[in-house]
Amino acid sequence: MEKKGVLSTLRFIFFTVFTMALIFSAVLVTILNTYKPAVKAYLNGKFIGYFSSEQQFDEVYNDLVTEKQSIDPNVKVYLDYEPTFETSYIRDSVIADQNVYTNLRAEIKTEYTIYNVAVDGETKMTFNTQDEANKYAESLKSEVSKLNTEVKVEKVSELGEMTSIERADNILKEIVDRNKPVETPKATVKANTTTSNVKTAQTIGATSVAATGSGIWPTVNRRINCQYMGYSGHTGIDLGGAVGTAIYAYRSGTVTFAGWGSGYGLHVKVDHGNGMSTLYAHCSELLVSAGQQVSEGQIIAKIGLTGYTTGPHLHFEVRLNGVPVNPYPYIAGK
C-alpha cells in the first residue's frame, strides 16, 4: 500500500511538472511570436527609435546620406554624436508604426560648400560648383576690369537657391552693359546707334518744366510701354516718345555720367544725394556733361533709340544706393 501511495505521488508530481512545462512553453512561444528582439537607438541620450538591429540603423542612415547627396554630391553629411544601443523586445507593430527616418533625419547635420561671385563686395551669383563660379568671375574680370570681382567660398547648413545659367548670363550682361562705357559712336556708325541723324531732330516739348520740389515726370509723354521687370532683367520703366522728345531731370542733382554705354546707348546718370540716383537711357542727344549741376525739370537729353532698343523711348531708372527699384511710385501723380 505504501508503495502504491508513493508511486501515485510521484506520478502526480511528474504530470504536474509536465503540465506546467507545457504551459510555460506555450506562454514562451506566444511571447516570442508577439515580441521580437530589437535595439533602442540613442544619440547623445535622445531616443531615436527601435531598430531590428544595429545594421538596420546603419542602413537607414546611409539612405538619408544618399538622399542629401542627390541634391549635392559634394555635401558633407554627419552626426554630432556616435549612436548608442540597448537590447529590447517589442511588438512588431511598434517598429511598423514608428518613423525612424523622420527622427534620424532631424539629427543629421549637413555642410554644403557654395561659391559666391562677389562684385565690389556684393554677391551677384551663387553656384554649388567652383568651376561655374570661376567661369563667370573670369568673364567679369576680362569684360570690366575696373570692378573688384572675386569668388568667395562659404560653408552653409542648408543649400538655398542657386543661380541658374540663364540668370547668370543675364546678370553678366547687365553688369557689363552698365559698367563698361565706350566712346560715343561717330556719324559713320549704323542708324540704330548713330547720332548723326537724330542730333538735328527738333526738340519736342519745353526746354524746362516747373519744379515741384519732390520730383517730376521725366518726359513729355506719359505712356508706359514696359513696366519695371516687365521682362527678366528690365530694371526700369520705358516711356514712349518720338525721337527728339525732351527728357527732364527728375530732381536736382549732379550728373555723374553722360555718354555711351553698351545696351543703354547714350545715357545720363544723375546723383540726387542721400543714396538716390536716376538714369535716362537710349537718348538721341545729351545736353549735359559729367560733373554738371542740374535743376529739377531742366532738359538734360532727348529721347532716341540708341543702344539695345526696338524703337524710340526713354528707359528711366531709380536707384537707391546703386540698386535699381521700381521707378513708378516715385513719379506716380507727378
C-alpha positions as a printed Julia matrix, in Angstrom:
334×3 Matrix{Float64}:
  0.0     0.0     0.0
  2.78    2.34    0.88
  4.45    1.67   -2.49
  1.26    2.5    -4.34
  0.95    5.75   -2.41
  4.48    6.79   -3.27
  4.01    5.93   -6.93
  0.78    7.93   -7.05
  2.52   10.9    -5.51
  5.42   10.7    -7.93
  3.02   10.3   -10.86
  1.12   13.38   -9.7
  4.29   15.39   -9.34
  5.5    14.28  -12.79
  2.27   15.18  -14.53
  2.1    18.49  -12.66
  5.62   19.44  -13.7
  4.98   18.25  -17.25
  1.77   20.27  -17.47
  3.49   23.39  -16.11
  6.3    22.9   -18.62
  3.77   22.71  -21.42
  2.04   25.85  -20.18
  5.38   27.68  -19.83
  6.4    26.6   -23.33
  3.1    27.77  -24.75
  3.47   31.11  -23.0
  7.08   31.41  -24.19
  6.12   30.61  -27.78
  3.32   33.19  -27.61
  5.7    35.82  -26.26
  8.35   35.06  -28.87
  5.74   35.23  -31.64
  4.39   38.54  -30.32
  7.61   40.27  -29.19
 10.71   40.47  -31.31
 14.27   41.25  -30.27
 15.24   44.83  -31.19
 17.65   47.6   -30.24
 16.78   51.01  -28.88
 18.95   53.66  -30.56
 20.04   56.88  -28.83
 22.03   59.95  -29.91
 23.51   61.89  -27.01
 20.87   60.37  -24.76
 17.99   61.25  -27.09
 15.8    58.28  -28.09
 15.69   57.9   -31.88
 13.63   54.73  -32.27
 13.59   50.94  -32.33
 15.62   49.1   -34.94
 15.67   45.4   -35.7
 19.47   45.58  -35.38
 22.39   47.98  -35.36
 22.83   47.1   -39.02
 19.36   48.42  -39.79
 20.3    51.72  -38.12
 23.29   51.96  -40.49
 21.06   51.18  -43.48
 18.61   53.96  -42.56
 21.49   56.4   -42.01
 23.05   55.51  -45.4
 19.68   56.02  -47.12
 19.5    59.53  -45.66
 23.07   60.29  -46.73
 22.16   59.25  -50.29
 19.09   61.48  -50.1
 21.26   64.5   -49.26
 23.86   63.64  -51.88
 21.19   63.53  -54.57
 20.85   67.29  -54.01
 24.58   67.95  -53.96
 27.1    65.1   -54.36
 29.75   67.16  -52.55
 27.71   67.67  -49.37
 29.24   66.62  -46.07
 26.75   64.55  -44.03
 27.46   63.63  -40.41
 26.11   63.07  -36.9
 27.35   65.12  -33.96
 27.37   62.02  -31.73
 28.0    58.29  -32.02
 24.81   56.24  -31.62
 24.35   54.01  -28.56
 22.09   50.95  -28.42
 20.13   48.97  -25.84
 18.71   45.47  -26.37
 14.94   45.24  -26.05
 11.9    43.14  -27.0
  8.95   44.86  -28.61
  5.88   44.09  -30.66
  6.22   44.15  -34.45
  3.57   46.83  -34.59
  5.79   49.23  -32.65
  8.53   49.04  -35.29
  5.95   49.34  -38.08
  4.21   52.36  -36.55
  7.3    54.48  -35.82
  9.1    56.67  -38.38
 12.81   56.31  -37.7
 13.62   58.08  -41.0
 11.98   61.27  -39.76
 13.57   61.0   -36.31
 17.07   60.33  -37.63
 16.77   62.91  -40.43
 16.19   65.6   -37.79
 19.54   64.7   -36.16
 21.63   64.58  -39.34
 23.89   67.56  -39.96
 24.8    68.79  -43.43
 27.53   71.09  -44.65
 27.29   72.4   -48.21
 30.05   74.32  -49.96
 28.81   77.17  -52.13
 30.74   79.62  -54.28
 29.63   83.25  -54.39
 30.69   85.56  -57.22
 31.06   88.94  -55.5
 31.42   92.24  -57.37
 32.81   95.09  -55.27
 31.9    93.1   -52.16
 28.29   92.38  -53.19
 27.24   88.81  -54.05
 25.8    88.68  -57.56
 25.71   84.93  -58.29
 25.83   81.73  -56.23
 26.86   78.29  -57.5
 27.44   74.88  -55.93
 30.42   74.19  -58.18
 33.65   76.15  -58.22
 34.11   75.75  -61.98
 30.89   77.67  -62.74
 31.77   80.42  -60.27
 35.29   80.78  -61.67
 33.96   80.92  -65.24
 31.67   83.89  -64.56
 34.19   85.63  -62.33
 36.84   85.45  -65.05
 34.35   86.7   -67.65
 33.54   89.72  -65.49
 37.22   90.44  -64.87
 38.01   90.35  -68.57
 34.98   92.42  -69.59
 35.04   95.03  -66.8
 38.5    95.18  -65.25
 37.68   98.17  -63.03
 35.39   96.05  -60.88
 36.73   94.02  -57.97
 35.41   90.55  -58.82
 36.21   87.52  -56.66
 34.89   84.07  -55.76
 34.09   83.62  -52.08
 33.8    80.11  -50.64
 31.12   79.65  -47.98
 30.02   76.7   -45.83
 26.26   76.52  -45.15
 23.99   74.02  -43.42
 21.17   74.43  -45.94
 21.51   74.68  -49.71
 19.48   77.67  -50.86
 18.57   78.71  -54.39
 21.48   78.56  -56.8
 21.88   80.93  -59.75
 20.76   79.27  -62.98
 22.94   79.53  -66.09
 20.29   81.63  -67.84
 20.08   84.02  -64.88
 23.88   84.18  -64.59
 24.17   85.09  -68.28
 21.64   87.9   -67.78
 23.46   89.21  -64.7
 26.78   89.11  -66.54
 25.37   91.05  -69.48
 23.71   93.59  -67.2
 26.9    94.27  -65.23
 28.97   94.57  -68.4
 26.43   96.88  -70.05
 26.3    99.2   -67.06
 29.96   99.38  -66.21
 31.83   99.28  -69.48
 31.11  102.53  -71.31
 32.76  103.1   -74.66
 33.22  106.14  -76.8
 30.14  107.72  -78.32
 29.85  106.34  -81.86
 30.64  108.66  -84.75
 28.33  109.6   -87.58
 29.53  106.64  -89.67
 28.02  104.07  -87.26
 24.81  102.23  -88.26
 21.5   104.02  -87.94
 20.32  102.35  -84.69
 23.38  103.53  -82.77
 24.35  106.72  -84.63
 23.61  110.23  -83.51
 24.19  111.95  -86.89
 20.56  111.72  -87.94
 18.93  112.38  -84.61
 21.03  115.23  -83.23
 19.35  117.63  -85.61
 15.86  116.45  -84.62
 13.6   119.22  -83.44
 13.06  119.31  -79.69
  9.59  118.12  -78.77
  8.44  119.76  -75.55
  9.55  122.73  -73.48
 13.2   123.31  -72.62
 12.25  123.09  -68.93
  9.23  122.36  -66.75
  8.16  123.71  -63.39
  9.83  122.07  -60.41
  7.71  120.66  -57.57
 10.5   120.09  -55.08
  9.58  116.42  -54.85
 10.36  115.19  -58.36
  8.68  115.42  -61.76
  7.61  113.11  -64.6
 10.83  112.86  -66.66
  9.45  113.49  -70.16
  6.5   114.96  -72.05
  4.7   111.7   -72.8
  3.08  109.6   -70.06
  2.65  106.36  -71.95
  4.44  103.44  -70.25
  5.49  100.89  -72.87
  7.1    98.44  -70.45
  6.77   98.25  -66.68
  9.54   97.6   -64.16
 10.63   93.92  -64.52
  8.28   93.62  -67.48
 10.82   91.04  -68.63
 13.81   89.42  -66.96
 16.47   92.0   -66.14
 14.36   95.04  -67.03
 15.27   97.36  -64.16
 13.42  100.49  -65.23
 10.26  101.62  -67.0
 10.02  102.52  -70.67
  8.23  105.76  -71.52
  7.2   106.11  -75.16
  8.02  109.15  -77.23
  9.23  110.31  -80.62
 12.9   110.97  -81.35
 13.77  114.44  -80.07
 11.22  114.47  -77.2
 12.61  116.38  -74.21
 13.9   114.44  -71.17
 13.89  116.31  -67.84
 15.9   115.79  -64.65
 13.63  114.05  -62.14
 15.13  116.12  -59.31
 18.07  118.45  -58.83
 21.47  116.82  -58.57
 24.89  116.22  -60.08
 25.48  114.49  -63.41
 27.81  111.55  -62.69
 27.85  110.14  -66.22
 26.89  111.37  -69.68
 28.0   109.25  -72.59
 27.73  105.94  -74.38
 27.32  102.53  -72.77
 26.67   99.18  -74.43
 22.99   98.32  -74.04
 21.96  101.72  -72.7
 23.31  103.64  -75.7
 23.58  107.37  -74.97
 22.53  107.83  -71.35
 22.75  110.13  -68.35
 23.11  109.36  -64.65
 22.19  111.96  -62.03
 23.06  111.71  -58.32
 20.38  113.33  -56.14
 22.11  112.71  -52.8
 21.15  110.5   -49.85
 21.9   107.4   -51.91
 19.34  108.15  -54.64
 20.18  108.44  -58.33
 18.32  108.27  -61.66
 19.29  107.01  -65.1
 17.97  108.09  -68.53
 18.85  105.76  -71.43
 18.57  105.32  -75.24
 18.89  109.08  -75.81
 19.36  110.66  -79.22
 21.22  113.67  -77.82
 22.8   114.56  -74.48
 22.56  118.17  -73.31
 24.63  117.9   -70.12
 28.05  116.56  -69.15
 29.55  114.72  -66.19
 30.11  116.94  -63.15
 27.43  119.42  -64.15
 24.79  120.54  -61.63
 21.23  120.24  -62.94
 17.93  121.54  -61.62
 14.67  119.65  -61.24
 12.74  119.94  -64.52
 15.79  121.0   -66.56
 16.07  119.38  -70.01
 19.09  117.08  -69.94
 18.65  114.95  -73.09
 16.28  113.92  -75.87
 14.52  110.63  -76.49
 16.15  108.39  -79.1
 16.75  104.77  -79.99
 20.46  104.24  -79.3
 21.74  101.04  -77.7
 19.64   97.9   -77.42
 16.15   99.05  -78.36
 13.49   98.27  -80.93
 12.03  101.79  -81.05
 12.39  105.29  -79.63
 11.64  105.59  -75.91
 13.1   106.72  -72.57
 14.34  103.95  -70.29
 14.08  105.53  -66.83
 15.58  104.04  -63.66
 15.6   104.96  -59.99
 18.41  103.52  -57.88
 18.85  103.5   -54.12
 22.47  103.03  -53.07
 23.15  101.69  -56.56
 20.33   99.11  -56.51
 17.51   99.56  -59.07
 13.99   99.8   -57.61
 10.57  100.24  -59.2
 10.58  103.85  -60.51
  6.81  104.2   -60.89
  5.98  105.0   -57.23
  8.45  107.89  -57.43
  6.78  109.56  -60.43
  3.16  108.47  -59.95
  0.91  111.51  -59.58
  3.63  113.93  -60.75
